[in-house]
Amino acid sequence: MPQFTVYENINEQSKDSFPYLLDVQNSILEGLNTRVVIPLCPSVALGKKAISNLSPQVEIQGISHTLLTSQLAGIAISEIGPPVCELSNNRIEIIKALDFLFTGF
């Protein structure tokens, strides 16, 4: 499961609010049964509430989505749906958001 791949959220309780999950775990840890993911939601659902350094926007299938970095989670691989796209072109913004979450910078 390559880092920065976006997957469908198949969890019945959360997939309506968070249709996608961004895998941010390094691929070197592929042998683990879990992945660290950032949920994504359509940007229109948030309005102007998002902190840009913490929650950058990305485009998925032509629609703007916001990374909810503060809701970072570890989930079982079995709870991750099929891949949708990859966001390695957004690597810098994603890592900056993670740095901001952990260090405030």
C-alpha positions, -999 to 999 in steps of 0.1 A, spaced: 0 0 0 20 30 -12 23 61 9 0 90 -2 -25 68 -18 -62 77 -14 -86 49 -6 -124 46 -4 -137 46 32 -158 15 35 -168 21 71 -206 24 71 -207 48 101 -182 73 86 -181 70 49 -208 96 42 -189 123 61 -154 111 51 -156 93 18 -118 89 14 -88 80 35 -53 91 27 -25 66 37 4 86 52 23 56 66 56 49 51 57 19 28 86 4 46 61 -6 73 39 -24 49 41 -56 69 19 -42 97 -18 -50 98 -27 -14 102 -22 19 83 -21 54 95 -46 75 76 -60 110 73 -97 112 66 -108 135 38 -141 153 34 -155 175 6 -143 210 12 -178 225 8 -188 206 40 -163 226 61 -169 261 47 -141 283 61 -135 264 93 -103 246 82 -69 258 93 -50 258 60 -16 247 75 -33 218 92 -59 209 67 -48 215 31 -71 210 2 -66 185 -26 -85 175 -56 -100 140 -59 -120 131 -90 -125 168 -98 -138 177 -64 -120 197 -37 -115 177 -5 -99 188 28 -74 167 48 -87 164 84 -51 159 97 -62 164 133 -83 133 130 -53 111 120 -60 75 129 -46 40 127 -70 15 112 -69 -21 101 -61 -28 65 -93 -47 62 -112 -14 69 -97 3 38 -114 1 5 -101 2 -30 -75 28 -42 -89 59 -58 -59 80 -67 -25 90 -53 -14 123 -40 24 121 -41 24 154 -60 9 170 -28 36 154 -6 50 187 7 17 201 18 8 167 35 40 165 54 37 202 64 3 195 78 16 165 98 45 186 110 21 214 121 0 188 139 29 174 159 52 204 163 30 235 157 54 247 130 
